[in-house]
Amino acid sequence: MKTILNKSRKPIRVSLPGNKVLFLGPAKSGQIADQHAEAPGVQRLLKQGEIEFVGEGAYPEGGGGAEGAAHEATHGHKPPTVVLPKGNR
């Protein structure tokens, strides 16, 4: 898996083989298969400088550190921090 990063300030569509499309928001990253990295749509965006390959399944610098891991661990709403009495439901 290769991680690509949208370097532009606008959302982009990355055309992939098999009539698949990867939508990336501004400064967001996504993963594609290794063989899809050679697709003409990916190579065109790479030459234009709109996307960049970050690494093998790695998160981009500053974009997926502890902040990303903490957000993924919550799986939805933040747990309550107030301890309620037993009878208050």
A tleap script that builds the chain and sets N, CA, C and O, in Angstrom:
source leaprc.protein.ff14SB
mol = sequence {
  NMET LYS THR ILE LEU ASN LYS SER ARG LYS
  PRO ILE ARG VAL SER LEU PRO GLY ASN LYS
  VAL LEU PHE LEU GLY PRO ALA LYS SER GLY
  GLN ILE ALA ASP GLN HIE ALA GLU ALA PRO
  GLY VAL GLN ARG LEU LEU LYS GLN GLY GLU
  ILE GLU PHE VAL GLY GLU GLY ALA TYR PRO
  GLU GLY GLY GLY GLY ALA GLU GLY ALA ALA
  HIE GLU ALA THR HIE GLY HIE LYS PRO PRO
  THR VAL VAL LEU PRO LYS GLY ASN CARG
}
set mol.1.N position { 0.845 -1.181 0.000 }
set mol.1.CA position { 0.000 0.000 0.000 }
set mol.1.C position { 0.884 1.236 0.000 }
set mol.1.O position { 1.904 1.301 0.687 }
set mol.2.N position { 0.463 2.210 -0.790 }
set mol.2.CA position { 1.152 3.487 -0.838 }
set mol.2.C position { 0.204 4.564 -0.329 }
set mol.2.O position { -0.990 4.544 -0.631 }
set mol.3.N position { 0.729 5.485 0.428 }
set mol.3.CA position { -0.046 6.592 0.951 }
set mol.3.C position { 0.218 7.814 0.084 }
set mol.3.O position { 1.370 8.170 -0.166 }
set mol.4.N position { -0.854 8.456 -0.373 }
set mol.4.CA position { -0.708 9.670 -1.157 }
set mol.4.C position { -1.316 10.826 -0.385 }
set mol.4.O position { -2.269 10.650 0.373 }
set mol.5.N position { -0.752 12.014 -0.586 }
set mol.5.CA position { -1.155 13.215 0.131 }
set mol.5.C position { -1.606 14.263 -0.869 }
set mol.5.O position { -0.900 14.534 -1.840 }
set mol.6.N position { -2.769 14.855 -0.648 }
set mol.6.CA position { -3.263 15.945 -1.477 }
set mol.6.C position { -2.567 17.224 -1.022 }
set mol.6.O position { -2.802 17.698 0.089 }
set mol.7.N position { -1.715 17.779 -1.874 }
set mol.7.CA position { -0.964 18.976 -1.523 }
set mol.7.C position { -1.682 20.255 -1.924 }
set mol.7.O position { -1.237 21.344 -1.562 }
set mol.8.N position { -2.782 20.151 -2.665 }
set mol.8.CA position { -3.490 21.338 -3.121 }
set mol.8.C position { -4.458 21.830 -2.049 }
set mol.8.O position { -4.677 21.164 -1.037 }
set mol.9.N position { -5.025 22.995 -2.289 }
set mol.9.CA position { -5.978 23.581 -1.350 }
set mol.9.C position { -7.418 23.316 -1.773 }
set mol.9.O position { -8.340 23.972 -1.288 }
set mol.10.N position { -7.611 22.360 -2.673 }
set mol.10.CA position { -8.950 22.022 -3.136 }
set mol.10.C position { -9.105 20.500 -3.139 }
set mol.10.O position { -8.109 19.781 -3.229 }
set mol.11.N position { -10.331 20.005 -3.040 }
set mol.11.CA position { -10.529 18.553 -3.110 }
set mol.11.C position { -10.216 18.049 -4.521 }
set mol.11.O position { -10.483 18.737 -5.506 }
set mol.12.N position { -9.657 16.858 -4.608 }
set mol.12.CA position { -9.314 16.285 -5.914 }
set mol.12.C position { -9.889 14.886 -6.035 }
set mol.12.O position { -10.212 14.233 -5.043 }
set mol.13.N position { -10.007 14.444 -7.284 }
set mol.13.CA position { -10.424 13.079 -7.613 }
set mol.13.C position { -9.229 12.388 -8.241 }
set mol.13.O position { -8.656 12.898 -9.203 }
set mol.14.N position { -8.846 11.243 -7.716 }
set mol.14.CA position { -7.754 10.456 -8.266 }
set mol.14.C position { -8.373 9.253 -8.964 }
set mol.14.O position { -8.965 8.389 -8.317 }
set mol.15.N position { -8.234 9.200 -10.289 }
set mol.15.CA position { -8.783 8.084 -11.067 }
set mol.15.C position { -7.875 6.871 -10.938 }
set mol.15.O position { -6.663 6.962 -11.135 }
set mol.16.N position { -8.476 5.735 -10.604 }
set mol.16.CA position { -7.736 4.490 -10.415 }
set mol.16.C position { -8.245 3.450 -11.411 }
set mol.16.O position { -9.349 3.587 -11.938 }
set mol.17.N position { -7.454 2.416 -11.673 }
set mol.17.CA position { -7.908 1.343 -12.573 }
set mol.17.C position { -9.155 0.646 -12.023 }
set mol.17.O position { -9.398 0.637 -10.816 }
set mol.18.N position { -9.936 0.066 -12.932 }
set mol.18.CA position { -11.142 -0.644 -12.530 }
set mol.18.C position { -12.305 0.298 -12.279 }
set mol.18.O position { -13.216 -0.035 -11.521 }
set mol.19.N position { -12.289 1.485 -12.909 }
set mol.19.CA position { -13.345 2.492 -12.740 }
set mol.19.C position { -13.537 2.891 -11.285 }
set mol.19.O position { -14.663 3.138 -10.853 }
set mol.20.N position { -12.457 2.954 -10.533 }
set mol.20.CA position { -12.512 3.378 -9.142 }
set mol.20.C position { -11.948 4.790 -9.035 }
set mol.20.O position { -11.099 5.199 -9.828 }
set mol.21.N position { -12.434 5.522 -8.044 }
set mol.21.CA position { -12.007 6.906 -7.835 }
set mol.21.C position { -11.743 7.105 -6.351 }
set mol.21.O position { -12.524 6.663 -5.508 }
set mol.22.N position { -10.638 7.774 -6.034 }
set mol.22.CA position { -10.310 8.136 -4.655 }
set mol.22.C position { -10.507 9.635 -4.525 }
set mol.22.O position { -9.882 10.411 -5.248 }
set mol.23.N position { -11.371 10.047 -3.608 }
set mol.23.CA position { -11.614 11.463 -3.358 }
set mol.23.C position { -10.768 11.883 -2.167 }
set mol.23.O position { -10.828 11.265 -1.104 }
set mol.24.N position { -9.970 12.948 -2.351 }
set mol.24.CA position { -9.117 13.450 -1.272 }
set mol.24.C position { -9.426 14.919 -1.030 }
set mol.24.O position { -9.402 15.723 -1.962 }
set mol.25.N position { -9.711 15.268 0.201 }
set mol.25.CA position { -9.921 16.664 0.568 }
set mol.25.C position { -8.595 17.387 0.655 }
set mol.25.O position { -7.541 16.758 0.552 }
set mol.26.N position { -8.626 18.696 0.842 }
set mol.26.CA position { -7.386 19.475 0.948 }
set mol.26.C position { -6.523 18.992 2.110 }
set mol.26.O position { -7.006 18.838 3.232 }
set mol.27.N position { -5.264 18.759 1.835 }
set mol.27.CA position { -4.259 18.327 2.823 }
set mol.27.C position { -4.611 16.990 3.473 }
set mol.27.O position { -4.149 16.713 4.580 }
set mol.28.N position { -5.412 16.159 2.817 }
set mol.28.CA position { -5.768 14.844 3.345 }
set mol.28.C position { -4.956 13.769 2.640 }
set mol.28.O position { -4.414 13.997 1.559 }
set mol.29.N position { -4.876 12.605 3.255 }
set mol.29.CA position { -4.122 11.501 2.673 }
set mol.29.C position { -5.033 10.293 2.505 }
set mol.29.O position { -6.074 10.181 3.151 }
set mol.30.N position { -4.616 9.401 1.627 }
set mol.30.CA position { -5.347 8.175 1.376 }
set mol.30.C position { -4.388 7.101 0.921 }
set mol.30.O position { -3.255 7.399 0.545 }
set mol.31.N position { -4.825 5.856 0.951 }
set mol.31.CA position { -3.968 4.741 0.570 }
set mol.31.C position { -4.479 4.096 -0.705 }
set mol.31.O position { -5.684 3.934 -0.899 }
set mol.32.N position { -3.543 3.731 -1.569 }
set mol.32.CA position { -3.865 3.016 -2.798 }
set mol.32.C position { -2.949 1.809 -2.889 }
set mol.32.O position { -1.897 1.764 -2.251 }
set mol.33.N position { -3.356 0.834 -3.686 }
set mol.33.CA position { -2.534 -0.362 -3.886 }
set mol.33.C position { -1.283 0.003 -4.673 }
set mol.33.O position { -1.274 0.983 -5.417 }
set mol.34.N position { -0.230 -0.784 -4.506 }
set mol.34.CA position { 1.042 -0.513 -5.180 }
set mol.34.C position { 0.890 -0.484 -6.696 }
set mol.34.O position { 1.476 0.372 -7.357 }
set mol.35.N position { 0.106 -1.414 -7.259 }
set mol.35.CA position { -0.037 -1.453 -8.709 }
set mol.35.C position { -0.843 -0.262 -9.231 }
set mol.35.O position { -0.715 0.081 -10.406 }
set mol.36.N position { -1.670 0.378 -8.399 }
set mol.36.CA position { -2.436 1.546 -8.825 }
set mol.36.C position { -1.578 2.803 -8.885 }
set mol.36.O position { -1.990 3.802 -9.476 }
set mol.37.N position { -0.403 2.770 -8.288 }
set mol.37.CA position { 0.487 3.939 -8.315 }
set mol.37.C position { 0.991 4.222 -9.724 }
set mol.37.O position { 1.399 5.346 -10.014 }
set mol.38.N position { 0.972 3.228 -10.605 }
set mol.38.CA position { 1.441 3.397 -11.981 }
set mol.38.C position { 0.317 3.807 -12.928 }
set mol.38.O position { 0.552 3.921 -14.131 }
set mol.39.N position { -0.882 4.028 -12.432 }
set mol.39.CA position { -2.018 4.402 -13.274 }
set mol.39.C position { -1.788 5.785 -13.883 }
set mol.39.O position { -1.171 6.647 -13.258 }
set mol.40.N position { -2.287 5.995 -15.109 }
set mol.40.CA position { -2.077 7.291 -15.763 }
set mol.40.C position { -2.649 8.473 -14.987 }
set mol.40.O position { -2.041 9.543 -14.963 }
set mol.41.N position { -3.817 8.298 -14.348 }
set mol.41.CA position { -4.414 9.389 -13.579 }
set mol.41.C position { -3.568 9.781 -12.386 }
set mol.41.O position { -3.438 10.964 -12.071 }
set mol.42.N position { -2.997 8.797 -11.724 }
set mol.42.CA position { -2.139 9.063 -10.566 }
set mol.42.C position { -0.851 9.731 -11.018 }
set mol.42.O position { -0.395 10.685 -10.387 }
set mol.43.N position { -0.257 9.243 -12.102 }
set mol.43.CA position { 0.988 9.811 -12.606 }
set mol.43.C position { 0.796 11.257 -13.079 }
set mol.43.O position { 1.688 12.089 -12.911 }
set mol.44.N position { -0.369 11.555 -13.672 }
set mol.44.CA position { -0.650 12.916 -14.139 }
set mol.44.C position { -0.705 13.880 -12.954 }
set mol.44.O position { -0.111 14.957 -13.005 }
set mol.45.N position { -1.414 13.502 -11.886 }
set mol.45.CA position { -1.506 14.358 -10.705 }
set mol.45.C position { -0.165 14.489 -10.001 }
set mol.45.O position { 0.135 15.531 -9.418 }
set mol.46.N position { 0.638 13.441 -10.054 }
set mol.46.CA position { 1.962 13.476 -9.450 }
set mol.46.C position { 2.870 14.461 -10.190 }
set mol.46.O position { 3.608 15.221 -9.564 }
set mol.47.N position { 2.812 14.444 -11.523 }
set mol.47.CA position { 3.627 15.369 -12.329 }
set mol.47.C position { 3.176 16.816 -12.163 }
set mol.47.O position { 3.996 17.734 -12.205 }
set mol.48.N position { 1.873 17.021 -11.975 }
set mol.48.CA position { 1.348 18.370 -11.767 }
set mol.48.C position { 1.671 18.895 -10.376 }
set mol.48.O position { 1.551 20.094 -10.129 }
set mol.49.N position { 2.078 18.022 -9.470 }
set mol.49.CA position { 2.429 18.433 -8.112 }
set mol.49.C position { 1.241 18.548 -7.178 }
set mol.49.O position { 1.362 19.116 -6.093 }
set mol.50.N position { 0.090 18.017 -7.583 }
set mol.50.CA position { -1.086 18.088 -6.722 }
set mol.50.C position { -1.082 17.006 -5.641 }
set mol.50.O position { -1.669 17.194 -4.576 }
set mol.51.N position { -0.425 15.875 -5.907 }
set mol.51.CA position { -0.315 14.817 -4.912 }
set mol.51.C position { 1.148 14.459 -4.735 }
set mol.51.O position { 1.994 14.800 -5.561 }
set mol.52.N position { 1.426 13.771 -3.650 }
set mol.52.CA position { 2.786 13.281 -3.410 }
set mol.52.C position { 2.693 11.960 -2.673 }
set mol.52.O position { 1.789 11.752 -1.864 }
set mol.53.N position { 3.636 11.066 -2.957 }
set mol.53.CA position { 3.703 9.791 -2.254 }
set mol.53.C position { 4.413 10.022 -0.935 }
set mol.53.O position { 5.510 10.578 -0.898 }
set mol.54.N position { 3.778 9.589 0.152 }
set mol.54.CA position { 4.343 9.808 1.479 }
set mol.54.C position { 5.199 8.634 1.903 }
set mol.54.O position { 6.304 8.846 2.403 }
set mol.55.N position { 4.742 7.410 1.729 }
set mol.55.CA position { 5.520 6.252 2.134 }
set mol.55.C position { 4.692 4.992 2.106 }
set mol.55.O position { 3.526 5.005 1.711 }
set mol.56.N position { 5.297 3.911 2.527 }
set mol.56.CA position { 4.645 2.604 2.549 }
set mol.56.C position { 3.714 2.515 3.750 }
set mol.56.O position { 4.154 2.135 4.835 }
set mol.57.N position { 2.444 2.853 3.584 }
set mol.57.CA position { 1.450 2.717 4.642 }
set mol.57.C position { 1.671 3.642 5.816 }
set mol.57.O position { 1.094 3.429 6.882 }
set mol.58.N position { 2.495 4.670 5.648 }
set mol.58.CA position { 2.787 5.596 6.742 }
set mol.58.C position { 1.892 6.820 6.635 }
set mol.58.O position { 1.369 7.125 5.564 }
set mol.59.N position { 1.721 7.510 7.736 }
set mol.59.CA position { 0.970 8.752 7.743 }
set mol.59.C position { 1.916 9.892 7.411 }
set mol.59.O position { 3.111 9.796 7.689 }
set mol.60.N position { 1.406 10.981 6.816 }
set mol.60.CA position { 2.260 12.111 6.490 }
set mol.60.C position { 2.767 12.814 7.743 }
set mol.60.O position { 2.164 12.706 8.811 }
set mol.61.N position { 3.861 13.522 7.610 }
set mol.61.CA position { 4.443 14.241 8.739 }
set mol.61.C position { 3.449 15.258 9.274 }
set mol.61.O position { 2.910 16.061 8.512 }
set mol.62.N position { 3.203 15.230 10.573 }
set mol.62.CA position { 2.334 16.196 11.213 }
set mol.62.C position { 0.848 15.940 10.997 }
set mol.62.O position { 0.028 16.649 11.580 }
set mol.63.N position { 0.472 14.972 10.197 }
set mol.63.CA position { -0.935 14.768 9.896 }
set mol.63.C position { -1.551 13.581 10.600 }
set mol.63.O position { -2.777 13.497 10.674 }
set mol.64.N position { -0.757 12.654 11.123 }
set mol.64.CA position { -1.383 11.477 11.691 }
set mol.64.C position { -0.705 10.989 12.944 }
set mol.64.O position { -0.732 9.793 13.235 }
set mol.65.N position { -0.106 11.876 13.682 }
set mol.65.CA position { 0.604 11.477 14.897 }
set mol.65.C position { -0.347 11.035 15.981 }
set mol.65.O position { -1.290 10.289 15.715 }
set mol.66.N position { -0.115 11.484 17.198 }
set mol.66.CA position { -0.942 11.090 18.326 }
set mol.66.C position { -2.362 11.613 18.180 }
set mol.66.O position { -3.301 11.004 18.692 }
set mol.67.N position { -2.533 12.754 17.476 }
set mol.67.CA position { -3.872 13.306 17.305 }
set mol.67.C position { -4.755 12.337 16.525 }
set mol.67.O position { -5.903 12.107 16.905 }
set mol.68.N position { -4.240 11.771 15.450 }
set mol.68.CA position { -5.009 10.851 14.627 }
set mol.68.C position { -5.344 9.573 15.377 }
set mol.68.O position { -6.459 9.066 15.255 }
set mol.69.N position { -4.405 9.042 16.148 }
set mol.69.CA position { -4.631 7.804 16.881 }
set mol.69.C position { -5.662 8.008 17.984 }
set mol.69.O position { -6.485 7.125 18.228 }
set mol.70.N position { -5.631 9.160 18.656 }
set mol.70.CA position { -6.593 9.419 19.723 }
set mol.70.C position { -7.994 9.552 19.146 }
set mol.70.O position { -8.964 9.111 19.762 }
set mol.71.N position { -8.104 10.148 17.986 }
set mol.71.CA position { -9.417 10.315 17.370 }
set mol.71.C position { -9.984 8.976 16.910 }
set mol.71.O position { -11.182 8.731 17.050 }
set mol.72.N position { -9.143 8.116 16.366 }
set mol.72.CA position { -9.604 6.820 15.892 }
set mol.72.C position { -10.048 5.924 17.042 }
set mol.72.O position { -10.929 5.083 16.865 }
set mol.73.N position { -9.456 6.092 18.204 }
set mol.73.CA position { -9.755 5.220 19.327 }
set mol.73.C position { -11.123 5.517 19.940 }
set mol.73.O position { -11.670 4.670 20.645 }
set mol.74.N position { -11.689 6.700 19.689 }
set mol.74.CA position { -12.954 7.041 20.320 }
set mol.74.C position { -14.134 6.369 19.640 }
set mol.74.O position { -15.130 6.087 20.306 }
set mol.75.N position { -14.064 6.099 18.346 }
set mol.75.CA position { -15.142 5.434 17.603 }
set mol.75.C position { -16.479 6.115 17.814 }
set mol.75.O position { -17.451 5.452 18.175 }
set mol.76.N position { -16.556 7.403 17.603 }
set mol.76.CA position { -17.828 8.105 17.711 }
set mol.76.C position { -17.776 9.190 18.752 }
set mol.76.O position { -16.865 10.018 18.755 }
set mol.77.N position { -18.745 9.190 19.633 }
set mol.77.CA position { -18.852 10.250 20.619 }
set mol.77.C position { -17.802 10.099 21.718 }
set mol.77.O position { -17.380 8.997 22.067 }
set mol.78.N position { -17.406 11.237 22.239 }
set mol.78.CA position { -16.450 11.251 23.338 }
set mol.78.C position { -17.118 10.693 24.592 }
set mol.78.O position { -18.253 11.061 24.892 }
set mol.79.N position { -16.439 9.816 25.329 }
set mol.79.CA position { -17.062 9.253 26.534 }
set mol.79.C position { -17.271 10.345 27.592 }
set mol.79.O position { -16.488 11.291 27.676 }
set mol.80.N position { -18.321 10.208 28.388 }
set mol.80.CA position { -18.590 11.243 29.416 }
set mol.80.C position { -17.486 11.234 30.467 }
set mol.80.O position { -16.963 10.185 30.842 }
set mol.81.N position { -17.150 12.435 30.930 }
set mol.81.CA position { -16.104 12.546 31.948 }
set mol.81.C position { -16.706 12.731 33.341 }
set mol.81.O position { -15.983 12.694 34.336 }
set mol.82.N position { -18.023 12.929 33.420 }
set mol.82.CA position { -18.686 13.108 34.701 }
set mol.82.C position { -19.202 11.759 35.179 }
set mol.82.O position { -19.860 11.040 34.427 }
set mol.83.N position { -18.904 11.415 36.427 }
set mol.83.CA position { -19.392 10.177 37.000 }
set mol.83.C position { -20.758 10.457 37.606 }
set mol.83.O position { -20.886 11.256 38.533 }
set mol.84.N position { -21.781 9.788 37.071 }
set mol.84.CA position { -23.145 9.999 37.550 }
set mol.84.C position { -23.455 9.076 38.714 }
set mol.84.O position { -22.898 7.982 38.800 }
set mol.85.N position { -24.338 9.502 39.614 }
set mol.85.CA position { -24.754 8.603 40.700 }
set mol.85.C position { -25.503 7.398 40.134 }
set mol.85.O position { -26.018 7.446 39.017 }
set mol.86.N position { -25.560 6.324 40.908 }
set mol.86.CA position { -26.171 5.093 40.415 }
set mol.86.C position { -27.630 5.256 40.020 }
set mol.86.O position { -28.053 4.646 39.038 }
set mol.87.N position { -28.402 6.030 40.720 }
set mol.87.CA position { -29.824 6.134 40.432 }
set mol.87.C position { -30.155 7.072 39.281 }
set mol.87.O position { -31.293 7.066 38.812 }
set mol.88.N position { -29.225 7.864 38.813 }
set mol.88.CA position { -29.499 8.822 37.741 }
set mol.88.C position { -29.180 8.194 36.392 }
set mol.88.O position { -28.015 8.079 36.011 }
set mol.89.N position { -30.216 7.792 35.680 }
set mol.89.CA position { -29.984 7.177 34.369 }
set mol.89.C position { -30.679 7.975 33.364 }
set mol.89.O position { -30.630 7.652 32.177 }
savepdb mol mol.pdb
quit
